[in-house]
Amino acid sequence: MDRDDFIIAVYLVVCEHYQAIRKKYSLRRGGFAPALTDEEVITMEICGEYFKMNCDKDIFAYFHTHYLHFFPKLTDRSLFVRQAANLWQVKAAIQKRLVSISGQVNDPVQVIDTLPLPVCVITRARQDRCFAQEADFGYCPAKDLHYYGFKLDLRISRLGMITHYPLLAARPHDINSLDTLLEGFEGLVSADKGFIDAYRHAFLSERHGIIVVTPVRKNMQTDLPKPLLKFCKYVRKFVETVGSHLTERFEVDQIRVHDLWHFQHRLIRKILAHTVCVFLNLLFGRPPLDLDGLVSA
């Protein structure tokens, strides 16, 4: 499909699920209704993220220049930005609903991983005043990266849809976030070596019915069958693909804001944009993680 068709498809998805969840949230307590509908604002945000626009200014400028015939009431940038930020709970709820109705939340085999989210270059970390109470120094072995910021934990289904995405502190080791990542899940989980902990794995298996499978180190012994280890190695590739989407197309590691509230809003928007793209691919019978081919040039 072309860009026009993509924008229309996203708008229809947003409208359907916005109406299903809007009664749960008290969005406005008084004053004039905004010129733009919430559905229009969320649609522009999702499409802007897909089109690789990383900030509100760029999203507004693009749609004001090229799609004013779609959004004729898009006139004031500051109003657009405020309305978009205040809809963060709605966007999180739409993402959760898409994961639920697509059935991906109930996938008995899921994959977990972590992504580093720097909030500034590490040389400026000591002067940071925006996230002084929340951010911390961390290290990502996969990228051999020392950074200052947060850690995004990801749990995805086998088709690549993000089912859980807690934002956690950067310093603690990955294994300390295992319980948070597996909250509400029961089944088989494929993870990398950062989640190796035989005692915790045994506890999760006995108490919660969760089987965590990680690669085997050279000095380790395991009773797990080789076909299972091979299968888990294969499905781990999907979370790597999702991680590439989030960093390269949606630029989650390039969020530059001045407080945690706006940081979380931007992150939720990017997660929602990825989820909508996977949802549309499933709807159209396309490869779920083929985001580049979803819209023709």
Helices and strands as residue ranges (DSSP letters): H 3-21, G 22-24, H 38-50, H 56-66, H 77-86, H 88-101, G 104-106, E 109-120, G 122-127, E 136-140, E 145-157, E 162-164, E 167-169, G 174-177, H 178-181, E 188-190, G 193-195, H 198-208, E 211-213, H 226-244, I 245-249, G 252-254, H 260-283, G 292-294
